Amino acid sequence: MDRYIKISGIQKLTLLDFPEHTAATLFVPGCNFRCPFCHNSELLGEAPEYYDEAEIFAFLKKRAGVLEGVCITGGEPTLYSDLDRFIAEIRSLGYKIKLDTNGFRPDALRTLYSESLLDYVAMDIKNSPERYAETVGLDPVRFDISPVTESIELIRASGVPYEFRTTIAEQLFDGQSMAGAARMIAGADRYYLQKFVMRDTVPSKTLTAPTDDTMAHYLSIAQEFVPNAKLRGD
């Protein structure tokens, strides 16, 4: 775990990342997963450069009152042990905070909730428990799903608005694994399925997007466990 948070990218305006808020998005480098479908894989090695934190806060101070929120994504933000300090400083400027996470560090989430630092959390549900390790690129023999399930329970019990989401690549899912993923969050408030999209930064060039019919089929499966599940964009 790194002590001091680093920022390797800034999206200065997003109307999509933070529901019902205009926001900026900050990208941190580094991740404890190696998902073969990752769109931000350039953040997983040694990032070529970092923004100076003073530069980040100068921008946020200038945009305070214009932007409503800040999304912190990656990479995996919970790898940084001073994430709570960083978020608290952003909130002191009047911003709401949305955190994107893979949920593999529930202790970090617990700290952020205990300090009332989060306004919205989006957690990726990568696959069914049986196919989780495969989907996140880790050793299936050593992989432990319990941090993921612990984070799910923390998020659902927090009282803070949240969403779960799953990216569907054709080669990583079938009906059984879709049911297994949705079962993990049965009854959740919000669950989105999003179709894999190939980009230059995706590590595995063999993955393909499912058809619209397949996505509709998987949505029907997900809705057996999360009745208000939706396709992202609908």
TILO-759225 format. One line per 2 residues: their letters; for each residue x, y, z of N, C-alpha, C, O. Coordinates in Angstrom, 3 decimals. Example, Ala and Ser with C-alpha at 12.3 -4.5 7.8 and 13.67 -1.06 7.14 Angstrom:
BEGIN
as	13.190 -5.690 7.800 12.300 -4.500 7.800 13.200 -3.300 7.800 14.236 -3.319 8.465 | 12.850 -2.250 7.080 13.670 -1.060 7.140 12.900 0.030 7.870 13.409 1.138 8.039
END
This chain:
BEGIN
md	0.844 -1.186 0.000 0.000 0.000 0.000 0.884 1.242 0.000 1.882 1.302 0.718 | 0.509 2.242 -0.815 1.226 3.509 -0.827 0.680 4.420 0.259 -0.512 4.396 0.566
ry	1.560 5.220 0.832 1.140 6.151 1.872 0.479 7.386 1.271 -0.611 7.780 1.684 | 1.147 7.993 0.291 0.669 9.271 -0.231 -0.005 9.079 -1.579 0.556 8.468 -2.488
ik	-1.198 9.601 -1.693 -1.973 9.424 -2.912 -1.306 10.143 -4.078 -0.699 11.201 -3.913 | -1.430 9.558 -5.235 -0.917 10.137 -6.472 -2.076 10.298 -7.445 -3.021 9.509 -7.432
is	-2.003 11.309 -8.278 -3.006 11.537 -9.316 -2.287 11.554 -10.662 -1.358 12.333 -10.873 | -2.734 10.680 -11.572 -2.093 10.581 -12.877 -2.970 11.096 -14.010 -2.525 11.151 -15.157
gi	-4.200 11.471 -13.709 -5.071 11.988 -14.756 -6.209 12.798 -14.180 -6.670 12.534 -13.070 | -6.666 13.791 -14.939 -7.792 14.624 -14.555 -8.737 14.758 -15.743 -8.321 15.105 -16.848
qk	-10.005 14.479 -15.500 -11.060 14.861 -16.434 -11.763 16.058 -15.791 -12.405 15.928 -14.748 | -11.634 17.202 -16.417 -12.033 18.445 -15.752 -13.540 18.649 -15.694 -14.020 19.470 -14.912
lt	-14.287 17.920 -16.504 -15.748 18.005 -16.442 -16.348 16.703 -16.901 -16.022 16.211 -17.981 | -17.225 16.136 -16.092 -18.022 14.991 -16.497 -19.464 15.216 -16.069 -19.740 15.670 -14.959
ll	-20.366 14.888 -16.970 -21.799 14.949 -16.671 -22.370 13.552 -16.462 -23.568 13.395 -16.227 | -21.506 12.530 -16.549 -21.960 11.138 -16.516 -21.470 10.365 -15.299 -22.181 9.487 -14.809
df	-20.279 10.666 -14.801 -19.655 9.804 -13.804 -20.312 9.880 -12.427 -20.326 8.893 -11.692 | -20.855 11.039 -12.076 -21.432 11.247 -10.751 -22.918 11.540 -10.947 -23.272 12.648 -11.349
pe	-23.793 10.578 -10.674 -25.226 10.764 -10.962 -25.773 12.065 -10.387 -25.622 12.358 -9.201 | -26.413 12.834 -11.264 -27.126 14.067 -10.907 -26.199 15.196 -10.459 -26.658 16.161 -9.849
ht	-24.908 15.091 -10.751 -23.962 16.149 -10.373 -22.982 16.423 -11.515 -22.558 15.508 -12.221 | -22.636 17.683 -11.679 -21.485 18.022 -12.508 -20.232 17.770 -11.675 -20.198 18.082 -10.485
aa	-19.220 17.214 -12.293 -18.070 16.783 -11.495 -16.790 16.790 -12.313 -16.811 16.853 -13.542 | -15.688 16.724 -11.602 -14.376 16.421 -12.169 -14.004 15.006 -11.723 -14.450 14.538 -10.676
tl	-13.190 14.340 -12.520 -12.750 12.989 -12.183 -11.235 12.959 -12.052 -10.513 13.447 -12.921 | -10.764 12.376 -10.947 -9.336 12.218 -10.690 -8.983 10.740 -10.802 -9.669 9.888 -10.237
fv	-7.912 10.437 -11.529 -7.483 9.058 -11.764 -6.202 8.774 -10.982 -5.199 9.470 -11.147 | -6.242 7.753 -10.133 -5.047 7.357 -9.396 -4.399 6.166 -10.090 -5.106 5.358 -10.692
pg	-3.074 6.032 -10.025 -2.392 4.879 -10.601 -2.360 3.702 -9.630 -2.503 3.871 -8.419 | -2.171 2.517 -10.184 -1.997 1.328 -9.366 -3.298 0.608 -9.091 -4.343 1.233 -8.909
cn	-3.226 -0.721 -9.063 -4.412 -1.535 -8.773 -3.968 -2.896 -8.253 -2.894 -3.386 -8.603 | -4.801 -3.498 -7.418 -4.520 -4.842 -6.916 -5.176 -5.916 -7.778 -5.049 -7.101 -7.470
fr	-5.865 -5.541 -8.837 -6.411 -6.476 -9.817 -5.690 -6.288 -11.149 -5.019 -5.280 -11.374 | -5.843 -7.277 -12.024 -5.285 -7.211 -13.367 -6.348 -7.680 -14.368 -6.151 -8.650 -15.099
cp	-7.460 -6.975 -14.379 -8.588 -7.370 -15.223 -8.190 -7.302 -16.697 -7.648 -6.288 -17.136 | -8.445 -8.354 -17.466 -8.041 -8.367 -18.871 -8.818 -7.388 -19.741 -8.414 -7.115 -20.871
fc	-9.936 -6.851 -19.227 -10.766 -5.917 -19.999 -10.584 -4.466 -19.553 -11.346 -3.598 -19.980 | -9.604 -4.185 -18.713 -9.431 -2.865 -18.112 -9.192 -1.790 -19.176 -8.357 -1.959 -20.066
hn	-9.934 -0.684 -19.073 -9.750 0.451 -19.968 -8.623 1.366 -19.526 -8.140 2.176 -20.318 | -8.196 1.252 -18.278 -7.189 2.167 -17.738 -5.891 1.444 -17.398 -5.228 1.782 -16.417
se	-5.533 0.464 -18.195 -4.367 -0.358 -17.867 -3.071 0.448 -17.876 -2.075 0.022 -17.290 | -3.075 1.610 -18.536 -1.869 2.439 -18.529 -1.558 2.969 -17.135 -0.456 3.459 -16.885
ll	-2.533 2.873 -16.221 -2.325 3.325 -14.846 -1.773 2.225 -13.937 -1.489 2.474 -12.766 | -1.621 1.016 -14.468 -1.284 -0.112 -13.601 0.214 -0.290 -13.398 0.632 -0.905 -12.417
ge	1.015 0.228 -14.291 2.459 0.152 -14.110 2.959 1.447 -13.498 2.236 2.127 -12.769 | 4.180 1.772 -13.798 4.734 3.030 -13.330 4.198 4.160 -14.208 4.540 4.258 -15.386
ap	3.363 5.001 -13.628 2.803 6.111 -14.392 3.925 7.052 -14.821 4.835 7.314 -14.034 | 3.881 7.562 -16.040 4.978 8.402 -16.528 5.108 9.723 -15.781 6.203 10.280 -15.690
ey	3.996 10.230 -15.245 4.078 11.487 -14.504 2.873 11.598 -13.576 1.836 10.970 -13.787 | 3.044 12.409 -12.555 1.966 12.671 -11.611 1.717 14.173 -11.564 2.619 14.984 -11.775
yd	0.487 14.507 -11.286 0.178 15.904 -11.023 0.640 16.265 -9.619 0.525 15.472 -8.684 | 1.153 17.452 -9.495 1.458 17.962 -8.166 0.143 18.204 -7.431 -0.797 18.760 -7.999
ea	0.079 17.785 -6.163 -1.172 17.919 -5.423 -1.617 19.373 -5.327 -2.816 19.653 -5.340 | -0.672 20.295 -5.233 -1.021 21.713 -5.186 -1.740 22.140 -6.458 -2.630 22.990 -6.420
ei	-1.349 21.546 -7.590 -2.002 21.851 -8.859 -3.439 21.341 -8.862 -4.342 22.005 -9.370 | -3.640 20.155 -8.289 -4.985 19.594 -8.197 -5.879 20.525 -7.378 -6.993 20.849 -7.791
fa	-5.392 20.946 -6.234 -6.229 21.774 -5.362 -6.409 23.191 -5.911 -7.434 23.823 -5.656 | -5.446 23.686 -6.647 -5.627 24.986 -7.288 -6.775 24.926 -8.291 -7.595 25.841 -8.368
fl	-6.824 23.840 -9.056 -7.926 23.657 -10.007 -9.258 23.536 -9.282 -10.239 24.168 -9.672 | -9.298 22.721 -8.222 -10.555 22.511 -7.516 -11.037 23.787 -6.818 -12.240 24.045 -6.772
kk	-10.132 24.570 -6.287 -10.527 25.839 -5.671 -11.108 26.789 -6.714 -12.076 27.502 -6.449 | -10.514 26.790 -7.887 -10.986 27.667 -8.958 -12.382 27.270 -9.423 -13.184 28.125 -9.797
ra	-12.673 25.962 -9.398 -13.952 25.464 -9.916 -14.999 25.280 -8.825 -16.129 24.889 -9.115 | -14.646 25.552 -7.594 -15.605 25.414 -6.497 -16.793 26.330 -6.740 -16.626 27.499 -7.087
gv	-17.996 25.793 -6.558 -19.207 26.540 -6.828 -19.689 26.397 -8.247 -20.838 26.717 -8.550 | -18.816 25.912 -9.136 -19.199 25.611 -10.519 -19.425 24.112 -10.668 -20.467 23.670 -11.151
le	-18.435 23.344 -10.246 -18.593 21.893 -10.161 -19.179 21.525 -8.807 -18.960 22.213 -7.810 | -19.930 20.424 -8.790 -20.571 19.996 -7.547 -19.850 18.848 -6.868 -19.916 18.698 -5.648
gv	-19.163 18.040 -7.659 -18.564 16.847 -7.084 -17.221 16.502 -7.684 -16.808 17.053 -8.705 | -16.549 15.574 -7.021 -15.291 15.010 -7.507 -15.406 13.492 -7.449 -15.741 12.918 -6.413
ci	-15.122 12.855 -8.577 -15.058 11.395 -8.647 -13.601 10.973 -8.516 -12.721 11.526 -9.176 | -13.357 9.996 -7.666 -12.005 9.471 -7.489 -12.012 8.030 -7.959 -12.714 7.183 -7.406
tg	-11.217 7.764 -8.990 -11.238 6.464 -9.640 -9.814 6.053 -9.960 -8.869 6.684 -9.487 | -9.644 5.015 -10.749 -8.275 4.567 -11.013 -8.186 3.632 -12.183 -8.849 3.778 -13.210
ge	-7.289 2.618 -11.960 -6.637 2.269 -10.734 -7.593 1.972 -9.579 -8.809 1.897 -9.759 | -7.011 1.804 -8.391 -7.810 1.523 -7.194 -7.461 2.516 -6.085 -6.395 2.416 -5.478
pt	-8.352 3.475 -5.815 -8.045 4.525 -4.841 -7.789 4.025 -3.423 -7.020 4.644 -2.688 | -8.411 2.923 -3.024 -8.269 2.476 -1.634 -6.896 1.899 -1.333 -6.636 1.518 -0.191
ly	-6.010 1.820 -2.315 -4.643 1.378 -2.057 -3.832 2.440 -1.323 -2.763 2.143 -0.789 | -4.325 3.661 -1.291 -3.577 4.764 -0.677 -4.070 4.999 0.741 -5.254 5.250 0.964
sd	-3.158 4.917 1.694 -3.557 4.983 3.097 -3.950 6.385 3.542 -4.569 6.544 4.594 | -3.600 7.413 2.755 -4.029 8.765 3.119 -5.208 9.235 2.272 -5.432 10.438 2.131
ld	-5.956 8.299 1.715 -7.130 8.654 0.913 -8.121 9.469 1.735 -8.741 10.398 1.217 | -8.275 9.128 3.010 -9.227 9.872 3.845 -8.788 11.325 4.011 -9.619 12.233 3.966
rf	-7.493 11.549 4.200 -6.985 12.922 4.307 -7.251 13.697 3.019 -7.700 14.842 3.059 | -6.977 13.079 1.899 -7.143 13.709 0.594 -8.613 14.068 0.356 -8.926 15.179 -0.071
ia	-9.505 13.122 0.638 -10.930 13.380 0.442 -11.414 14.478 1.377 -12.178 15.350 0.964 | -10.981 14.446 2.628 -11.412 15.469 3.586 -11.028 16.869 3.102 -11.799 17.814 3.271
ei	-9.851 17.007 2.506 -9.432 18.310 2.006 -10.290 18.745 0.824 -10.613 19.925 0.693 | -10.659 17.804 -0.033 -11.536 18.140 -1.156 -12.915 18.549 -0.645 -13.498 19.518 -1.132
rs	-13.434 17.816 0.326 -14.754 18.127 0.868 -14.770 19.492 1.558 -15.800 20.166 1.591 | -13.623 19.892 2.108 -13.569 21.191 2.777 -13.786 22.342 1.798 -14.073 23.466 2.210
lg	-13.650 22.062 0.505 -13.902 23.065 -0.528 -15.369 23.077 -0.960 -15.761 23.874 -1.813 | -16.173 22.197 -0.374 -17.594 22.178 -0.672 -18.024 21.124 -1.672 -19.178 21.117 -2.101
yk	-17.115 20.227 -2.054 -17.433 19.196 -3.043 -18.029 17.953 -2.395 -17.694 17.597 -1.266 | -18.920 17.305 -3.136 -19.346 15.956 -2.794 -18.374 14.974 -3.443 -17.735 15.290 -4.447
ik	-18.267 13.769 -2.855 -17.285 12.786 -3.309 -17.963 11.510 -3.772 -18.795 10.930 -3.074 | -17.581 11.090 -4.973 -17.947 9.756 -5.453 -16.672 8.920 -5.544 -15.671 9.366 -6.105
ld	-16.711 7.722 -4.998 -15.568 6.807 -5.032 -15.891 5.610 -5.907 -16.934 4.976 -5.749 | -14.993 5.306 -6.830 -15.054 4.060 -7.594 -14.088 3.070 -6.952 -12.952 3.427 -6.643
tn	-14.528 1.836 -6.752 -13.667 0.858 -6.088 -13.965 -0.551 -6.572 -15.069 -0.847 -7.028 | -12.955 -1.419 -6.466 -13.188 -2.839 -6.737 -13.591 -3.599 -5.475 -13.891 -4.791 -5.536
gf	-13.598 -2.916 -4.340 -14.088 -3.524 -3.108 -13.154 -4.515 -2.455 -13.579 -5.284 -1.593 | -11.882 -4.518 -2.845 -10.980 -5.531 -2.296 -10.259 -5.057 -1.038 -9.437 -5.783 -0.479
rp	-10.569 -3.825 -0.590 -10.001 -3.333 0.661 -11.125 -2.790 1.548 -11.266 -1.577 1.702 | -11.912 -3.676 2.119 -13.049 -3.233 2.935 -12.645 -2.384 4.135 -13.416 -1.518 4.549
da	-11.466 -2.604 4.704 -11.038 -1.784 5.840 -10.921 -0.314 5.452 -11.269 0.570 6.234 | -10.432 -0.059 4.249 -10.328 1.321 3.775 -11.716 1.926 3.602 -11.947 3.076 3.974
lr	-12.631 1.156 3.043 -14.010 1.627 2.910 -14.615 1.940 4.269 -15.279 2.961 4.447 | -14.382 1.060 5.214 -14.945 1.245 6.556 -14.449 2.564 7.165 -15.221 3.286 7.795
tl	-13.173 2.874 6.978 -12.625 4.127 7.486 -13.311 5.323 6.845 -13.674 6.275 7.535 | -13.489 5.280 5.538 -14.108 6.406 4.836 -15.553 6.604 5.273 -16.008 7.736 5.437
ys	-16.268 5.510 5.460 -17.651 5.622 5.950 -17.685 6.153 7.380 -18.527 6.985 7.716 | -16.777 5.676 8.215 -16.798 6.085 9.623 -16.514 7.574 9.777 -16.940 8.200 10.748
es	-15.786 8.139 8.804 -15.456 9.560 8.842 -16.423 10.399 8.008 -16.211 11.597 7.820 | -17.490 9.762 7.508 -18.538 10.451 6.726 -17.946 11.226 5.551 -18.259 12.398 5.341
ll	-17.084 10.547 4.790 -16.361 11.213 3.708 -16.925 10.912 2.324 -16.456 11.480 1.338 | -17.908 10.042 2.227 -18.405 9.603 0.925 -19.858 10.003 0.711 -20.684 9.946 1.622
dy	-20.143 10.411 -0.530 -21.507 10.767 -0.907 -22.102 9.795 -1.914 -23.319 9.758 -2.093 | -21.267 9.017 -2.565 -21.732 8.021 -3.533 -20.585 7.035 -3.751 -19.426 7.438 -3.844
va	-20.906 5.762 -3.830 -19.895 4.725 -4.061 -20.344 3.840 -5.213 -21.495 3.404 -5.262 | -19.437 3.581 -6.128 -19.680 2.644 -7.225 -18.677 1.501 -7.100 -17.466 1.718 -7.143
md	-19.189 0.289 -6.946 -18.321 -0.886 -6.806 -18.555 -1.835 -7.964 -19.692 -2.130 -8.333 | -17.452 -2.307 -8.528 -17.531 -3.282 -9.612 -17.742 -4.681 -9.049 -17.015 -5.122 -8.158
ik	-18.735 -5.364 -9.574 -18.932 -6.790 -9.308 -18.402 -7.507 -10.541 -19.029 -7.485 -11.600 | -17.260 -8.133 -10.399 -16.537 -8.596 -11.585 -17.147 -9.839 -12.223 -17.143 -9.979 -13.446
ns	-17.672 -10.743 -11.390 -18.227 -11.979 -11.936 -18.798 -12.786 -10.777 -18.860 -12.296 -9.649 | -19.212 -14.010 -11.045 -19.637 -14.918 -9.984 -18.429 -15.277 -9.128 -17.295 -15.161 -9.594
pe	-18.644 -15.711 -7.882 -17.507 -16.097 -7.049 -16.593 -17.128 -7.717 -15.372 -17.076 -7.564 | -17.189 -18.056 -8.452 -16.409 -19.127 -9.071 -15.480 -18.602 -10.173 -14.438 -19.201 -10.440
ry	-15.851 -17.491 -10.808 -15.054 -16.976 -11.926 -14.411 -15.627 -11.592 -13.883 -14.951 -12.474 | -14.457 -15.247 -10.326 -13.927 -13.936 -9.955 -12.429 -13.831 -10.232 -11.979 -12.875 -10.864
ae	-11.665 -14.801 -9.767 -10.207 -14.742 -9.929 -9.833 -14.663 -11.401 -8.977 -13.867 -11.788 | -10.472 -15.484 -12.216 -10.221 -15.456 -13.657 -10.485 -14.063 -14.226 -9.713 -13.562 -15.044
tv	-11.568 -13.451 -13.794 -11.996 -12.180 -14.362 -11.133 -11.019 -13.893 -11.030 -10.012 -14.592 | -10.511 -11.137 -12.725 -9.651 -10.053 -12.233 -8.166 -10.359 -12.442 -7.312 -9.584 -12.012
gl	-7.859 -11.458 -13.086 -6.484 -11.754 -13.454 -5.584 -12.185 -12.316 -4.379 -11.932 -12.343 | -6.170 -12.848 -11.291 -5.382 -13.298 -10.147 -5.396 -14.816 -10.045 -6.203 -15.485 -10.690
dp	-4.496 -15.350 -9.230 -4.339 -16.785 -9.050 -5.592 -17.363 -8.384 -5.896 -16.995 -7.249 | -6.325 -18.253 -9.052 -7.556 -18.788 -8.462 -7.323 -19.632 -7.218 -8.224 -19.766 -6.390
vr	-6.142 -20.199 -7.072 -5.850 -21.024 -5.901 -5.728 -20.149 -4.654 -6.169 -20.538 -3.573 | -5.137 -18.983 -4.805 -4.882 -18.105 -3.658 -5.958 -17.038 -3.470 -5.964 -16.345 -2.453
fd	-6.851 -16.898 -4.417 -7.826 -15.806 -4.364 -8.854 -16.044 -3.264 -9.359 -17.153 -3.091 | -9.153 -14.972 -2.524 -10.126 -15.013 -1.435 -11.240 -14.021 -1.747 -10.977 -12.823 -1.856
is	-12.459 -14.484 -1.893 -13.585 -13.633 -2.252 -14.116 -12.833 -1.068 -14.896 -11.901 -1.262 | -13.712 -13.174 0.152 -14.344 -12.576 1.327 -14.196 -11.051 1.410 -15.132 -10.400 1.873
pv	-13.066 -10.438 0.987 -13.032 -8.969 1.012 -14.107 -8.347 0.124 -14.661 -7.300 0.456 | -14.396 -8.988 -0.995 -15.427 -8.490 -1.908 -16.795 -8.544 -1.245 -17.540 -7.564 -1.273
te	-17.126 -9.674 -0.654 -18.439 -9.803 -0.020 -18.563 -8.894 1.198 -19.647 -8.389 1.489 | -17.453 -8.683 1.914 -17.482 -7.764 3.051 -17.759 -6.341 2.588 -18.531 -5.622 3.221
si	-17.137 -5.932 1.494 -17.382 -4.591 0.971 -18.816 -4.426 0.496 -19.422 -3.372 0.687 | -19.353 -5.459 -0.116 -20.755 -5.400 -0.545 -21.653 -5.103 0.643 -22.532 -4.246 0.560
el	-21.441 -5.799 1.737 -22.283 -5.592 2.919 -22.072 -4.202 3.524 -23.030 -3.559 3.953 | -20.823 -3.738 3.560 -20.542 -2.393 4.056 -21.276 -1.336 3.246 -21.909 -0.436 3.799
ir	-21.183 -1.456 1.956 -21.803 -0.470 1.060 -23.312 -0.460 1.228 -23.931 0.602 1.292 | -23.898 -1.641 1.299 -25.358 -1.719 1.390 -25.881 -1.233 2.744 -27.004 -0.737 2.838
as	-25.076 -1.374 3.773 -25.512 -0.970 5.117 -25.145 0.471 5.457 -25.506 0.956 6.529 | -24.439 1.160 4.572 -23.852 2.460 4.909 -24.866 3.590 4.990 -24.646 4.562 5.712
gv	-25.969 3.481 4.266 -26.896 4.598 4.166 -26.471 5.636 3.142 -27.178 6.622 2.936 | -25.320 5.431 2.489 -24.809 6.333 1.451 -25.243 5.777 0.086 -25.115 4.576 -0.149
py	-25.751 6.623 -0.814 -26.140 6.134 -2.135 -25.006 5.378 -2.817 -23.834 5.726 -2.670 | -25.366 4.345 -3.560 -24.357 3.486 -4.174 -24.905 2.854 -5.448 -26.103 2.900 -5.731
ef	-23.994 2.269 -6.198 -24.368 1.401 -7.306 -23.355 0.268 -7.399 -22.184 0.426 -7.053 | -23.824 -0.855 -7.867 -22.953 -1.937 -8.299 -23.026 -2.013 -9.813 -24.037 -1.647 -10.412
rt	-21.945 -2.493 -10.435 -21.917 -2.546 -11.894 -21.036 -3.704 -12.339 -20.078 -4.076 -11.662 | -21.375 -4.253 -13.471 -20.628 -5.378 -14.024 -20.380 -5.142 -15.502 -21.306 -4.843 -16.257
ti	-19.127 -5.276 -15.910 -18.758 -5.177 -17.319 -18.780 -6.573 -17.923 -18.164 -7.500 -17.398 | -19.498 -6.712 -19.031 -19.703 -8.023 -19.654 -18.844 -8.153 -20.900 -19.051 -7.439 -21.881
ae	-17.878 -9.066 -20.863 -17.144 -9.482 -22.058 -17.626 -10.882 -22.433 -17.863 -11.714 -21.557 | -17.767 -11.134 -23.696 -18.357 -12.392 -24.182 -17.654 -13.610 -23.600 -18.311 -14.577 -23.215
ql	-16.328 -13.574 -23.530 -15.554 -14.752 -23.147 -15.563 -15.011 -21.636 -15.141 -16.082 -21.200 | -16.027 -14.072 -20.845 -15.937 -14.196 -19.393 -17.266 -14.517 -18.719 -17.308 -14.739 -17.509
fd	-18.348 -14.543 -19.487 -19.661 -14.751 -18.893 -20.476 -15.793 -19.633 -20.333 -15.992 -20.840 | -21.334 -16.450 -18.873 -22.441 -17.232 -19.410 -23.607 -17.016 -18.452 -23.489 -16.257 -17.490
gq	-24.712 -17.668 -18.707 -25.879 -17.456 -17.862 -25.639 -17.805 -16.409 -26.136 -17.121 -15.514 | -24.886 -18.856 -16.166 -24.617 -19.284 -14.789 -23.775 -18.262 -14.043 -24.059 -17.953 -12.886
sm	-22.738 -17.733 -14.694 -21.893 -16.759 -14.010 -22.620 -15.430 -13.830 -22.392 -14.726 -12.846 | -23.499 -15.081 -14.782 -24.289 -13.859 -14.606 -25.194 -13.988 -13.391 -25.317 -13.052 -12.601
ag	-25.824 -15.139 -13.239 -26.674 -15.367 -12.070 -25.859 -15.332 -10.788 -26.311 -14.794 -9.777 | -24.668 -15.897 -10.823 -23.821 -15.906 -9.635 -23.383 -14.523 -9.223 -23.307 -14.224 -8.031
aa	-23.090 -13.663 -10.205 -22.701 -12.289 -9.897 -23.863 -11.518 -9.284 -23.695 -10.825 -8.280 | -25.045 -11.640 -9.891 -26.215 -10.904 -9.399 -26.665 -11.411 -8.034 -27.144 -10.639 -7.203
rm	-26.509 -12.700 -7.810 -26.913 -13.277 -6.516 -26.118 -12.659 -5.367 -26.631 -12.535 -4.255 | -24.870 -12.273 -5.630 -24.033 -11.684 -4.581 -24.617 -10.381 -4.042 -24.358 -10.012 -2.897
ia	-25.400 -9.686 -4.857 -25.925 -8.379 -4.450 -27.450 -8.375 -4.494 -28.058 -7.323 -4.695 | -28.070 -9.530 -4.309 -29.523 -9.648 -4.433 -30.234 -8.568 -3.626 -29.940 -8.361 -2.449
ga	-31.177 -7.881 -4.281 -31.947 -6.837 -3.623 -31.272 -5.484 -3.553 -31.771 -4.587 -2.873 | -30.146 -5.308 -4.238 -29.420 -4.036 -4.196 -30.252 -2.897 -4.777 -31.173 -3.121 -5.562
dr	-29.914 -1.681 -4.379 -30.645 -0.505 -4.868 -30.428 -0.262 -6.350 -31.380 0.000 -7.084 | -29.185 -0.347 -6.794 -28.856 -0.057 -8.192 -27.830 -1.064 -8.691 -26.835 -1.346 -8.023
yy	-28.093 -1.597 -9.874 -27.161 -2.533 -10.500 -27.187 -2.289 -11.992 -28.244 -2.330 -12.623 | -26.012 -2.033 -12.553 -25.900 -1.748 -13.980 -25.017 -2.788 -14.660 -23.950 -3.145 -14.161
lq	-25.481 -3.262 -15.800 -24.664 -4.100 -16.671 -24.179 -3.235 -17.819 -24.966 -2.528 -18.450 | -22.897 -3.290 -18.087 -22.347 -2.496 -19.180 -21.551 -3.391 -20.119 -20.800 -4.267 -19.692
kf	-21.737 -3.146 -21.388 -21.096 -3.960 -22.424 -19.618 -3.599 -22.545 -19.259 -2.423 -22.599 | -18.776 -4.612 -22.586 -17.350 -4.405 -22.829 -17.148 -3.693 -24.166 -17.804 -4.004 -25.160
vm	-16.236 -2.742 -24.164 -15.857 -2.017 -25.372 -14.344 -2.129 -25.533 -13.590 -1.830 -24.607 | -13.911 -2.555 -26.700 -12.477 -2.670 -26.949 -11.852 -1.289 -27.134 -12.388 -0.438 -27.844
rd	-10.710 -1.085 -26.481 -9.904 0.116 -26.663 -8.443 -0.286 -26.769 -8.086 -1.426 -26.471 | -7.608 0.632 -27.187 -6.184 0.339 -27.325 -5.552 -0.042 -25.998 -4.574 -0.789 -25.965
tv	-6.111 0.471 -24.893 -5.522 0.238 -23.579 -5.942 -1.098 -22.957 -5.416 -1.472 -21.909 | -6.870 -1.817 -23.574 -7.334 -3.094 -23.013 -6.212 -4.136 -23.110 -5.670 -4.345 -24.196
ps	-5.853 -4.793 -21.997 -4.733 -5.745 -22.036 -4.959 -6.939 -22.947 -4.046 -7.344 -23.668 | -6.163 -7.514 -22.930 -6.439 -8.704 -23.734 -7.124 -8.306 -25.034 -8.227 -7.759 -25.027
kt	-6.469 -8.583 -26.128 -7.022 -8.218 -27.432 -7.947 -9.301 -27.987 -8.472 -9.160 -29.091 | -8.148 -10.375 -27.233 -9.004 -11.462 -27.702 -10.444 -11.327 -27.208 -11.323 -12.064 -27.654
lt	-10.688 -10.396 -26.296 -12.036 -10.233 -25.772 -12.936 -9.543 -26.785 -12.479 -8.732 -27.590 | -14.209 -9.872 -26.735 -15.186 -9.257 -27.623 -16.422 -8.869 -26.828 -16.671 -9.378 -25.735
ap	-17.186 -7.956 -27.407 -18.421 -7.499 -26.771 -19.546 -8.488 -27.044 -19.606 -9.060 -28.133 | -20.437 -8.703 -26.083 -21.616 -9.524 -26.330 -22.587 -8.803 -27.255 -22.519 -7.583 -27.405
td	-23.470 -9.539 -27.861 -24.493 -8.934 -28.703 -25.544 -8.255 -27.832 -25.609 -8.484 -26.625 | -26.359 -7.424 -28.457 -27.453 -6.790 -27.731 -28.425 -7.823 -27.184 -28.957 -7.661 -26.086
dt	-28.657 -8.880 -27.946 -29.551 -9.937 -27.478 -28.978 -10.634 -26.245 -29.710 -10.964 -25.312 | -27.665 -10.852 -26.250 -27.032 -11.470 -25.086 -27.129 -10.565 -23.875 -27.406 -11.032 -22.770
ma	-26.904 -9.286 -24.068 -27.027 -8.342 -22.956 -28.449 -8.333 -22.408 -28.645 -8.281 -21.193 | -29.436 -8.382 -23.287 -30.830 -8.409 -22.828 -31.108 -9.682 -22.034 -31.834 -9.659 -21.040
hy	-30.522 -10.791 -22.482 -30.692 -12.063 -21.763 -30.050 -11.986 -20.383 -30.649 -12.403 -19.392 | -28.840 -11.455 -20.320 -28.171 -11.335 -19.026 -28.917 -10.374 -18.102 -28.967 -10.591 -16.892
ls	-29.490 -9.324 -18.661 -30.276 -8.405 -17.840 -31.468 -9.124 -17.221 -31.787 -8.916 -16.050 | -32.118 -9.962 -18.004 -33.273 -10.699 -17.467 -32.844 -11.621 -16.335 -33.587 -11.806 -15.371
ia	-31.654 -12.201 -16.443 -31.129 -13.043 -15.363 -30.837 -12.194 -14.128 -31.210 -12.552 -13.011 | -30.162 -11.062 -14.346 -29.820 -10.182 -13.219 -31.067 -9.693 -12.501 -31.061 -9.553 -11.278
qe	-32.130 -9.433 -13.241 -33.354 -8.897 -12.639 -34.090 -9.918 -11.773 -34.973 -9.547 -10.999 | -33.739 -11.184 -11.892 -34.299 -12.174 -10.980 -33.798 -11.939 -9.556 -34.465 -12.308 -8.589
fv	-32.619 -11.322 -9.430 -32.013 -11.076 -8.120 -32.057 -9.593 -7.741 -32.212 -9.251 -6.569 | -31.922 -8.727 -8.729 -31.987 -7.275 -8.510 -33.042 -6.734 -9.476 -32.715 -6.388 -10.611
pn	-34.298 -6.657 -9.045 -35.390 -6.346 -9.970 -35.208 -5.050 -10.757 -35.674 -4.958 -11.892 | -34.540 -4.047 -10.181 -34.359 -2.784 -10.906 -33.031 -2.696 -11.624 -32.593 -1.594 -11.954
ak	-32.370 -3.819 -11.880 -31.138 -3.826 -12.667 -31.400 -3.241 -14.043 -32.483 -3.408 -14.605 | -30.396 -2.551 -14.585 -30.543 -1.897 -15.878 -29.286 -2.094 -16.708 -28.218 -2.409 -16.183
lr	-29.430 -1.905 -18.002 -28.266 -1.795 -18.867 -27.749 -0.368 -18.786 -28.537 0.576 -18.835 | -26.450 -0.196 -18.665 -25.879 1.145 -18.591 -26.219 1.905 -19.868 -25.999 1.424 -20.980
gd	-26.760 3.101 -19.676 -27.177 3.903 -20.832 -28.671 3.888 -21.047 -29.200 4.734 -21.768 | -29.383 2.913 -20.418 -30.842 2.876 -20.563 -31.503 3.795 -19.542 -32.729 3.899 -19.508
END
